[in-house]
Amino acid sequence: MSERKVSGGAGRATIRDVAERAGVSVASVSRVLSGNYPVSDELRRRVMKVVRDLDYVTNAHARSLAGGGTPTVAILINNITGAAFAHVAKGVEGAASLRGWLSLVGTTGDDPERELALVNLMRQQGVAAVVLLGGAYDFDEYQLRMARFARSLDAAGSHLVLVGRPPLEGDVAATTVDYDNEGGAYAMASHLLSAGHRRVLVLPGHAELTTAQGRLRGARRAFEAYGIPFDPGTVLHGPYDYGHGYDAVEESLRRELDFTAVLAGTDVVAAGAMQALRGAGLRVPEDISIVGYDDIPLASQLTPQLTSVHVPYEEMGRAALRAVADRREGGAGRRGGGDGAHLVLGTHVVVRNSVQPPARRS
């Protein structure tokens, strides 16, 4: 059996290469890849391992990509109902529509394996670009595989755009459109500290998510700048959803954790936390102050209106699509280093009515 490594360009792997390496027939490979026929789990695992090893892309999709039809951009989002990154998707789709491009939206369900699988699927479908929205997972294997897909997309004439997450390490042909995540958390924590709060319940998000890591670093840095000890026991990790905000506050009150303010990782988490405080007979902000992150429309609809960190999500989406278009058209994006380009947009605190000096101090 051949041990050669086949990759993009003139040496692109064929379905026969996959069949030979996997030790099965071409028909068996075709059945696995089409997904329209029942195959054993063992056969699927064997074939898909070779597909990954050989970086195989079906010829029909490769020809479609080279054919110059209507460009399609794939938008991969964790949760299509999530308001923050729905605004990013809106920015991408709006900018794509102005250029006559098509947009596809896929959801990852907060599952890194599914995210990687969707990136690979979009690569096989021959899209003009894959736009990944939201924080990345801080796993070495995940980062390595994503970098490999980025290079594979680039070799096939497509492009990976990362929105709201750090760039991939090394020489990787991917564009990053990020925002000052850590700086926003620093500014928000500083706002609480300047109001006199010293015991802050921090709900930054999942511990392995780069977004949550940045927000926690920003909060810690603010405490350090103010010369105030930061208690790791006041940090509760969890998903960016209403239930986590509610449960985290309820648990903290049950444990009689001493805090005068809540720094929530998103506005939705803040809404859940606010409801839990009300359920315990506590007033916001008279008894407990609370702040959010994202500044989605919900922030100004809550009672009291929520102080939050504004993130320019729609502009991030438009910038992501511009980067792809410039690169394809040989415009400013390519001349400015579209491969590996990193754009960072600013954030700022929007002050509303959910913070006041603490009614009680530790």
Residue pairs with C-beta under 8 A, 6 or more apart in sequence:
1 20
1 21
1 23
2 17
2 20
2 21
5 53
5 54
6 12
6 13
6 17
6 54
6 55
7 13
7 54
7 55
7 155
8 55
8 152
8 155
8 156
9 155
12 57
12 62
13 54
13 55
13 56
14 56
14 59
15 26
15 29
15 30
15 33
15 56
15 58
15 59
16 26
17 54
17 56
18 29
18 47
18 50
18 51
18 54
18 56
19 25
19 26
19 28
19 29
21 50
21 53
21 54
22 28
22 29
22 46
22 47
22 49
22 50
23 46
24 43
24 46
24 47
28 39
28 43
28 47
29 47
31 37
31 39
32 39
32 43
32 44
32 47
32 48
33 47
33 51
33 58
50 56
52 120
55 148
55 152
57 123
57 124
57 126
57 152
57 156
58 124
61 124
61 125
61 126
62 126
62 156
64 126
65 126
65 127
65 156
65 157
65 158
66 157
70 100
70 101
70 102
71 99
71 101
71 102
71 127
71 128
71 328
72 101
72 102
72 103
72 104
72 125
72 127
72 128
73 92
73 96
73 101
73 102
73 103
73 104
73 127
73 128
73 129
73 130
73 131
73 321
73 324
74 103
74 104
74 105
74 106
74 118
74 122
74 125
74 127
74 129
74 130
74 131
75 89
75 92
75 93
75 103
75 104
75 105
75 106
75 131
75 133
76 105
76 106
76 107
76 108
76 115
76 118
76 119
76 122
76 130
76 131
76 132
76 133
77 85
77 86
77 88
77 89
77 105
77 106
77 107
77 108
77 133
77 134
78 85
78 107
78 108
78 109
78 110
78 133
78 134
79 85
79 107
79 109
79 110
80 86
80 105
80 107
82 240
82 268
83 267
83 268
83 294
83 296
83 297
83 298
84 266
84 267
84 294
84 296
84 311
84 313
85 133
85 134
85 164
85 313
87 296
87 313
87 314
87 317
88 133
88 163
88 164
88 313
88 314
88 316
88 317
88 320
89 105
89 133
89 317
90 314
90 317
91 313
91 314
91 315
91 316
91 317
91 318
91 319
91 320
91 321
92 103
92 131
92 317
92 318
92 320
92 321
93 103
93 317
94 314
94 317
94 318
95 317
95 318
95 321
95 322
95 325
96 102
96 103
96 321
97 103
99 321
99 325
101 128
101 321
104 122
104 127
106 118
106 122
108 114
108 115
108 118
110 206
110 239
112 137
112 139
112 142
115 132
116 142
116 145
116 146
116 149
119 130
119 132
119 146
119 149
119 153
119 160
120 149
122 130
123 130
123 149
123 152
123 153
123 156
123 158
126 156
126 158
127 158
128 158
128 159
128 324
128 328
129 153
129 158
129 159
129 160
129 161
129 324
130 153
130 158
130 159
130 160
130 161
131 161
131 163
131 317
131 320
131 321
131 324
132 160
132 161
132 162
132 163
132 165
133 163
133 164
134 163
134 164
134 165
134 211
135 164
135 165
135 205
135 209
135 210
135 211
135 212
136 142
136 143
136 146
136 162
136 165
136 166
136 209
136 210
137 208
137 209
137 210
138 208
138 209
138 210
138 213
139 208
143 168
143 169
146 160
146 168
147 168
147 169
147 170
147 172
147 174
149 160
150 160
150 168
150 172
150 173
150 174
151 172
151 173
153 159
153 160
153 173
154 160
154 173
154 174
154 339
159 173
159 174
159 175
159 324
159 327
159 328
159 338
160 173
160 174
160 175
161 174
161 175
161 176
161 177
161 320
161 323
161 324
162 168
162 174
162 175
162 176
162 177
162 178
163 176
163 177
163 178
163 316
163 317
163 320
164 177
164 178
164 179
164 181
164 211
164 316
165 176
165 178
165 210
165 211
166 176
166 178
166 210
167 174
167 176
167 178
167 340
167 342
168 174
171 340
172 340
173 339
173 340
174 339
174 340
175 320
175 323
175 324
175 327
175 333
175 338
175 339
175 340
175 341
175 342
175 343
176 341
176 342
176 343
177 316
177 319
177 320
177 323
177 343
177 345
178 316
178 342
178 343
178 344
178 345
179 311
179 312
179 316
179 344
179 345
179 346
179 347
180 344
180 345
180 346
180 347
181 211
181 214
181 215
181 218
181 347
182 214
182 215
182 217
182 218
182 221
183 218
183 346
183 347
184 215
184 218
184 293
184 309
184 311
184 347
184 348
184 349
185 204
185 214
185 215
185 216
185 217
185 218
185 219
185 222
185 263
185 293
185 309
186 218
186 219
186 221
186 222
186 225
187 218
187 222
187 309
187 347
187 348
187 349
188 218
188 219
188 263
188 291
188 293
188 307
188 308
188 309
188 349
189 200
189 218
189 219
189 221
189 222
189 223
189 263
190 222
190 225
190 226
191 291
191 307
191 349
191 351
191 355
192 200
192 261
192 263
192 289
192 291
192 355
193 200
193 222
193 223
193 226
193 228
195 261
195 289
195 355
195 356
195 357
195 358
196 357
196 358
196 361
197 260
197 261
197 289
197 357
197 358
198 228
198 260
198 358
198 361
198 362
199 231
199 234
199 258
199 259
199 260
199 261
199 362
200 219
200 234
200 259
200 260
200 261
200 262
200 263
201 234
201 236
201 248
201 249
201 252
201 257
201 259
201 261
201 262
201 263
201 273
202 216
202 219
202 234
202 235
202 236
202 263
203 235
203 236
203 237
203 238
203 244
203 245
203 248
203 262
203 263
203 264
203 265
203 269
203 273
204 212
204 213
204 215
204 216
204 219
204 235
204 237
204 265
205 211
205 212
205 215
205 237
205 238
205 239
205 240
205 265
205 266
206 212
206 237
206 238
206 239
206 240
207 213
207 237
211 265
212 237
212 265
215 265
215 293
216 235
219 230
219 263
220 230
223 229
223 230
224 230
233 257
234 257
234 259
236 248
236 251
236 252
238 244
238 247
238 248
240 265
240 266
240 268
240 269
241 268
241 269
241 272
242 268
242 269
242 271
242 272
242 275
243 272
244 269
244 272
245 264
245 268
245 269
245 270
245 271
245 272
245 273
245 274
245 275
245 276
246 272
246 273
246 275
246 276
247 272
247 276
248 269
248 273
248 276
249 262
249 272
249 273
249 276
249 277
249 280
250 276
250 279
250 280
252 259
253 276
253 280
258 362
259 288
260 288
260 289
260 358
260 359
260 360
260 361
260 362
261 288
261 289
261 290
261 291
261 355
261 358
262 270
262 273
262 277
262 288
262 289
262 290
262 291
263 291
264 270
264 273
264 290
264 291
264 292
264 293
265 293
266 292
266 293
266 294
267 292
267 293
267 294
267 295
267 296
267 298
267 299
267 302
267 306
267 308
268 296
268 298
269 292
270 290
270 291
270 292
270 293
270 299
270 302
270 306
270 308
271 292
271 298
271 302
271 306
273 290
274 284
274 290
274 302
274 306
274 354
277 283
277 284
277 287
277 288
277 290
278 284
282 288
284 290
284 304
284 354
285 304
285 353
285 354
285 355
285 356
286 356
286 359
287 359
289 354
289 355
289 356
289 358
290 306
290 354
290 355
291 306
291 307
291 308
291 309
291 354
291 355
292 299
292 306
292 307
292 308
292 309
293 308
293 309
293 311
294 308
294 309
294 310
294 311
294 313
295 308
295 309
295 310
295 311
295 350
296 308
298 306
299 305
299 306
299 307
299 308
299 350
299 352
300 306
300 352
302 354
304 352
304 353
304 354
305 352
305 353
305 354
306 352
306 354
307 349
307 350
307 351
307 352
307 353
307 354
307 355
308 349
308 350
308 352
309 347
309 348
309 349
309 350
310 347
310 348
310 349
310 350
311 345
311 347
312 345
312 346
312 347
315 345
316 345
319 343
319 345
322 333
323 333
323 338
323 341
323 343
324 333
325 331
325 333
326 332
326 333
326 334
326 338
327 333
327 334
327 338
327 339
333 341
